[in-house]
């Protein structure tokens, strides 16, 4: 038995020594390793992981049927495996679309496919951001729900086509009038393209992320859903609490003050990666927990929350005057 093992190991070593590895072979191995790694990450982060486990179970069942010579089952399996590729494309269509969109949003692709807008020209100048901030906090004070989508590199034609064209100049008064309760245009989202209000009453895709807080309603879920599928930033005004939030890259920055919202929107021209957005959202959540934690800062808890609320009220009253 030991002689057989030694012979087996000798054969393996002989075959390894016979293989000549060229630099291009090493490159191919590295590329394949990276692709397989990201494929596994993509599968585990999406619904594809559950579906893949189901497919593995079916394949094991087919192998067992062939092993025990269950001819009828084997015959049916042989005929159905030919259409398995098409079935997989149908089953994984949402995941494949999201993966291709993430590839298209990469920095390398955007560098070659960016718009003809010059580097010094800003799509959302400070004047436009001021109008958005003013309108958001006036509506927040009045508990008027709102969804304001700021289009970036990825065009929102499919979202615009679901609403009503406006093509009006961006002003805080126009935004407030659109979302005024009991008006024809108040339901749905508004899409902005620079200094222009392009459309209203637009429908947004709902996020399927199960980790989203149960406290959030359909308005916030729709904002997160659009930010997952595109690079758009979405300002959300809660109808229940009046809080103003910002969705971007699948993350939601909640309970912003006027100064915080303005500071975040001024970054819209920057090139944000999804990882950087997630890190910023996590840092903000940690700061929020420290601020409201009675154990860490008991004296400042009520003061910090009160100061934020008073700041928002003073800002909204100043704008109204």
Secondary structure, DSSP 8 states (H G I E B T S, - for coil): -HHHHHHHHHHHHHHHHH----HHHHHHHHHHHHHHHHHHHHHHHSTHHHHHHHHHHHHHHHHHHHHTT-HHHHHHHHHHGGGHHHHHHHHTHHHHHHHHHHHHTSHHHHHHH--S--SS--SS-HHHHHHHHHHHHHHHHTT--EEEEE--SS--HHHHTTSEEEEEE--HHHHHHHT-TTSTT-SSEEEEETTEEEEEEE-------TTS-TT--HHHHHHHHHHHHSS-EEEEE-TTT--EEEEETTEEE-S--HHHHHHHHTTTTS---HHHHHHHHHHHHHHHHHHH-TTT-TTTHHHHHHHHHHHHHHHHHHHH-
